[in-house]
Amino acid sequence: MPRLDDAPPGAVVPAVLVLHAALWTLVPSLVNPNLPLDAVETLAWGHAWQWGYDKHPPLSPWLAELAFTAAPGQGWPLYLLSALCVTLAFWAVWHLAREFLAPVPAMIAMLLLEGIYYHNFTSPEFNANVVLLPLWGLSVLCFWRALTRGGWVFWALFGVFGALGLLGKYFTGFLILPLGLFLLLDRDSRAVWRTPGPYLAMGVALAVLSPHLIWMWGHDFQTLAYAVARSAARSESMLVRHLGYPAKFLLAQGMALAPMLLLVAALGRPSWPALGLNRERRFLIAAGIAPLVLVVLASAVFGLRLRSMWGTPLFLFAGLLAVVFFLAPKLNRRRFAVVWCSLFLLAPALYGALALAQPYITGKGKRVHFPGRALAQEAEAAWSARFAGPLPIVIGSEWLAGNVGAYAPSRPQVYIAGDPARAPWVSDSQVRERGAAAVWDMDNPPSGLADRFSCLESQPPLELSWDTGAELPPVRLGLALIAPAAACSKP
């Protein structure tokens, strides 16, 4: 571990970034026999290389597919990708902090981020939330430098990273809106509208987004419809929808921040912030607090259900805010170093222990213990025993078919739920022409497959063991093959 109590920040920061990436790549790789749900689903999308998908825009699926091709069938490339997203975000925060603070306080602002749940414990599950971390950090860094240093380069970079953030998840709008309002309302910043910079950023962003916008138009704004449905209220009372939803979200975010607050306390008694708000503090409020406020207000006004994991990018600047507004006059670096090192090592240790022990404690397997490789082997073996060539398509849920799509050496395209609206890169006619495998949970068999595909051949049910030493009931799955047209004797 690097010496945090007296080592120079220029040595501590890169050491911490390397150690974080190494730990959070190694530990999940060792304790997770199978990829998590979001990673499997993201690969199912990314292998098709579309400009959008039924749930999310395309950036996280593309990155996942690129990483997975580095070592097909292995989980570590995706864990490394997640860890790099976190460390790149930390790097951006470090450089942003140096715009406002001396090296030691700036280092502490970055180190405090290790105490946030989303930056360690949940980060190995690469998804559309994790990919936002570096893009929010880089967007805010480039925005501030464009505002204070001028020139077209930082404005163009802000346009690029802001657009990539939207291509990661539309949730990025909760960051871009406050930054735009800051330019309009801040008395020391609104003059920038008389320069080409903001218009250059908007033009670059539109150019980057345009293929996805065209895709959205051609697919009935499918991703927006999913986002609305995902956050739509259920049948709860008005009080629950407009007060309960945002309160529950805020409670979850407070729990995610709790370890960071422990680190802040280790630095010494916080000081009350000065009453004045200079331009730097106003900017940090816009970038670091306003997005959370807007999310909560949207939930309160419209009764939107908020998922706790949507808070993943919202606290990237929490350490910097804590240092700027509440830093103790005299820092107890030695005590901070002890607490920080303890948390830094405890998080991956606890992650690994829970992954290994949970099936023994609960009697249930987690997604990371699912026999995905065994399922893929069974599907490929059944196909190879009947037909020539690689398995081209697999039909089923994003989880079951996604595991076959990820772990089968042939990397078949995933026809999610056999629904062309959810997987428009495959069609029923392609299935009839090329053939496919279909997989399902025995407790939830599909309906209508035999009617749609006359060349369907049922296979013996599968009973697969969970990838853990715990005594668990086997996974019972159904399997069928659909013969390609050249091998089908039925009309």
Secondary structure, 3 states (H helix, E strand, C coil): CCCCCCCCHHHHHHHHHHHHHHHHHHHHHHHCCCCCHHHHHHHHHHCCCCCCCCCCCCHHHHHHHHHHCCCCCCCHHHHHHHHHHHHHHHHHHHHHHHCCCCHHHHHHHHHHHHHCHHHCCCCCCCCCCCCHHHHHHHHHHHHHHHHHHCCHHHHHHHHHHHHHHHHHCHHHHHHHHHHHHHHHHCCCCHHHHHCCHHHHHHHHHHHHHHHHHHHHHHCCCHHHHHHHHHHCCCCCCHHHHHHHHHHHHHHHHHHHHHHHHHHHHHCCCCCCCCCCCCHHHHHHHHHHCHHHHHHHHHHHHHCCCCCHHHHCCCCCCHHHHHHHHHCCCCCCHHHHHHHHHHHHHHHHHHHHHHHHHHHHHHCCCCHHHCCHHHHHHHHHHHHHHHCCCCCCEEEECCCHHHHHHHHCCCCCEEEECCCCCCCCCCCHHHHHHHCEEEEEECCCCCCCHHHHCCCEEECCCEEECCCCCCCCCCEEEEEEEECCHHHCCCC
